[in-house]
Amino acid sequence: MADEEWGAQLSEEVWRNILERLSVAELGRAACVCRLWNSIASDTELQINAFKAPWKLKEIIGRPSSRSFWQVTSLSRFAISHKLKRSDTMAGLAIKYQVHVTDIKRLNNMMSDHGIYSRERLLIPVSKPDILVGGTCYIELDINAKREVAVLYLDGAPDGKPGYIANAIPEKGKRRLLESMRRSLQTDDGTAEYYFSISNGDLRTAFAQFSQDLSWEQRHVS
């Protein structure tokens, strides 16, 4: 059905009221239907609200480097900011937040427990979604973890130190990774940017997700 026919049946405002009830994944699929749906589903406010909804978040402060950040909703997008004290240990933090030591190290890009002594804070994986209910998260690109996450501060708000919000991947290096991903996936720049974001620049993960999404489209979209 042509875009004009969709628009003739229902106004853009009505379609927006319908689409804003969709999940993040459903919005992504709706964007493939027609130009009108793509325009509405690509609206940043709509995507942020869909991103917040499953976790009942109160607010998201800051904007990610790519709008594709909003298109994946899972606990892996979130982290708790823990300001380190001299008495802190990896084992102690794992017990306190009910997570595994290996998960803390993986999230913070740490090879060993000794990395804790050279940092002012650690990102802690969110293990229980209930902690996000009614919370405010800050979009940050941590220079140590080398990833962009929605950070929850249990004891207030960020202290504004610029090291927490910095470009962890040099722009030149990012362009090379994106170009490699675009060639491997045989797709356009926008799609490569999206899969770059959700895979944290890992080509193998990006290709697996792309293949999965392509398979879904072939089964459900005529």
ChimeraX attribute file (.defattr): number of C-alpha atoms within 10 A of each C-alpha:
attribute: neighborCount
match mode: 1-to-1
recipient: residues
	/A:1	7
	/A:2	10
	/A:3	12
	/A:4	11
	/A:5	9
	/A:6	16
	/A:7	14
	/A:8	9
	/A:9	9
	/A:10	10
	/A:11	10
	/A:12	16
	/A:13	10
	/A:14	11
	/A:15	16
	/A:16	17
	/A:17	11
	/A:18	10
	/A:19	19
	/A:20	17
	/A:21	14
	/A:22	18
	/A:23	19
	/A:24	24
	/A:25	14
	/A:26	14
	/A:27	22
	/A:28	19
	/A:29	18
	/A:30	19
	/A:31	17
	/A:32	14
	/A:33	15
	/A:34	14
	/A:35	15
	/A:36	20
	/A:37	22
	/A:38	16
	/A:39	12
	/A:40	22
	/A:41	25
	/A:42	18
	/A:43	12
	/A:44	14
	/A:45	12
	/A:46	19
	/A:47	24
	/A:48	18
	/A:49	21
	/A:50	23
	/A:51	22
	/A:52	23
	/A:53	17
	/A:54	15
	/A:55	18
	/A:56	16
	/A:57	18
	/A:58	14
	/A:59	14
	/A:60	18
	/A:61	12
	/A:62	11
	/A:63	15
	/A:64	17
	/A:65	13
	/A:66	13
	/A:67	16
	/A:68	20
	/A:69	23
	/A:70	22
	/A:71	21
	/A:72	16
	/A:73	19
	/A:74	11
	/A:75	16
	/A:76	13
	/A:77	18
	/A:78	23
	/A:79	25
	/A:80	21
	/A:81	19
	/A:82	16
	/A:83	13
	/A:84	16
	/A:85	12
	/A:86	7
	/A:87	6
	/A:88	12
	/A:89	16
	/A:90	19
	/A:91	14
	/A:92	12
	/A:93	18
	/A:94	17
	/A:95	12
	/A:96	9
	/A:97	14
	/A:98	14
	/A:99	17
	/A:100	17
	/A:101	17
	/A:102	16
	/A:103	13
	/A:104	21
	/A:105	21
	/A:106	14
	/A:107	18
	/A:108	22
	/A:109	15
	/A:110	15
	/A:111	10
	/A:112	11
	/A:113	14
	/A:114	11
	/A:115	14
	/A:116	19
	/A:117	13
	/A:118	8
	/A:119	12
	/A:120	10
	/A:121	16
	/A:122	23
	/A:123	21
	/A:124	25
	/A:125	25
	/A:126	20
	/A:127	16
	/A:128	11
	/A:129	13
	/A:130	12
	/A:131	15
	/A:132	22
	/A:133	14
	/A:134	13
	/A:135	17
	/A:136	19
	/A:137	24
	/A:138	21
	/A:139	21
	/A:140	22
	/A:141	22
	/A:142	21
	/A:143	18
	/A:144	18
	/A:145	18
	/A:146	16
	/A:147	19
	/A:148	25
	/A:149	22
	/A:150	23
	/A:151	26
	/A:152	25
	/A:153	16
	/A:154	13
	/A:155	9
	/A:156	8
	/A:157	13
	/A:158	13
	/A:159	7
	/A:160	8
	/A:161	8
	/A:162	9
	/A:163	13
	/A:164	18
	/A:165	15
	/A:166	15
	/A:167	16
	/A:168	17
	/A:169	14
	/A:170	8
	/A:171	10
	/A:172	9
	/A:173	10
	/A:174	15
	/A:175	13
	/A:176	11
	/A:177	17
	/A:178	23
	/A:179	16
	/A:180	14
	/A:181	25
	/A:182	20
	/A:183	12
	/A:184	14
	/A:185	17
	/A:186	11
	/A:187	11
	/A:188	12
	/A:189	13
	/A:190	13
	/A:191	17
	/A:192	23
	/A:193	21
	/A:194	19
	/A:195	25
	/A:196	24
	/A:197	24
	/A:198	20
	/A:199	15
	/A:200	13
	/A:201	18
	/A:202	14
	/A:203	19
	/A:204	12
	/A:205	15
	/A:206	22
	/A:207	18
	/A:208	13
	/A:209	15
	/A:210	17
	/A:211	13
	/A:212	11
	/A:213	12
	/A:214	11
	/A:215	11
	/A:216	12
	/A:217	13
	/A:218	9
	/A:219	8
	/A:220	8
	/A:221	9
	/A:222	6
